[in-house]
């Protein structure tokens, strides 16, 4: 299932409209059609799963079937370290 980032999704009566470049990308590049399932996330923790119900020139409308909170943070901790060279090696 394809996943798309939409910063401020417009949700109205159980549908979500994807406009602009992302809408064009869905239609023209990926060639997704009515009936295809997609996932939209807003970057703030919400994830919308749904089916494409309408295609327009530069937008796509999906019927929302499930809304969930997206917790995709990794449980791993990362430590970054840098080693320094001896002072005489820095000047060469």
C-alpha positions as CSV (number, residue, x, y, z in Angstrom):
1,X,0.0,0.0,0.0
2,X,1.4,3.4,-1.0
3,X,2.0,6.0,1.8
4,X,1.9,9.8,1.2
5,X,2.7,12.8,3.3
6,X,0.1,15.6,3.4
7,X,1.0,18.4,5.9
8,X,-2.6,19.6,6.6
9,X,-5.1,17.1,5.3
10,X,-8.6,18.4,4.6
11,X,-11.0,15.9,6.1
12,X,-14.7,16.4,5.3
13,X,-17.5,13.9,5.9
14,X,-15.3,10.9,5.9
15,X,-13.3,11.9,2.9
16,X,-9.8,13.4,2.5
17,X,-8.7,15.5,-0.5
18,X,-5.1,15.4,-1.6
19,X,-4.3,18.4,-3.8
20,X,-1.3,19.9,-5.6
21,X,1.9,18.1,-6.4
22,X,1.1,15.1,-4.3
23,X,-2.2,14.7,-6.0
24,X,-0.5,14.9,-9.4
25,X,2.1,12.4,-8.3
26,X,-0.5,9.9,-7.3
27,X,-2.4,10.2,-10.6
28,X,0.3,10.8,-13.2
29,X,3.5,9.1,-11.8
30,X,2.1,6.2,-9.8
31,X,-1.1,5.9,-11.9
32,X,-3.2,5.0,-9.0
33,X,-6.9,4.7,-9.9
34,X,-10.3,4.6,-8.2
35,X,-10.5,1.6,-5.9
36,X,-6.7,1.6,-5.0
37,X,-5.9,1.7,-1.3
38,X,-3.5,4.3,0.1
39,X,-2.3,5.6,3.4
40,X,-1.9,9.3,4.2
41,X,0.1,10.7,7.2
42,X,0.3,14.3,8.4
43,X,3.6,14.2,10.2
44,X,1.9,15.1,13.5
45,X,0.9,11.5,14.5
46,X,-2.2,10.8,12.5
47,X,-2.5,8.2,9.8
48,X,-5.5,7.8,7.4
49,X,-6.1,4.6,5.5
50,X,-8.6,4.7,2.7
51,X,-9.6,4.0,-0.9
52,X,-9.5,6.4,-3.8
53,X,-13.0,7.3,-4.8
54,X,-12.5,10.2,-7.1
55,X,-9.8,11.5,-9.4
56,X,-9.7,15.1,-10.6
57,X,-7.2,17.0,-12.7
58,X,-4.8,17.9,-9.9
59,X,-6.3,16.2,-6.9
60,X,-7.5,12.8,-5.5
61,X,-10.3,12.2,-3.0
62,X,-10.1,9.1,-0.7
63,X,-12.8,7.6,1.5
64,X,-11.3,7.2,5.0
65,X,-11.7,3.7,6.3
66,X,-9.4,3.9,9.3
67,X,-7.7,6.7,11.4
68,X,-4.9,5.7,13.7
69,X,-2.0,7.3,15.4
70,X,1.3,6.6,13.8
71,X,4.1,5.9,16.2
72,X,7.0,5.0,13.9
73,X,9.8,6.1,16.2
74,X,12.6,3.6,16.5
75,X,13.2,2.1,20.0
76,X,17.0,2.1,19.2
77,X,19.3,4.7,20.7
78,X,22.1,6.2,18.6
79,X,25.4,7.4,20.0
80,X,27.7,9.5,17.8
81,X,31.4,9.7,18.6
82,X,34.3,11.5,16.9
83,X,37.9,10.6,17.4
84,X,40.5,13.5,17.5
85,X,43.9,13.2,15.9
86,X,47.1,14.2,17.7
87,X,47.9,17.9,17.5
88,X,50.9,17.5,15.2
89,X,48.8,15.6,12.7
90,X,46.3,18.5,12.5
91,X,48.9,20.9,11.1
92,X,50.1,18.9,8.1
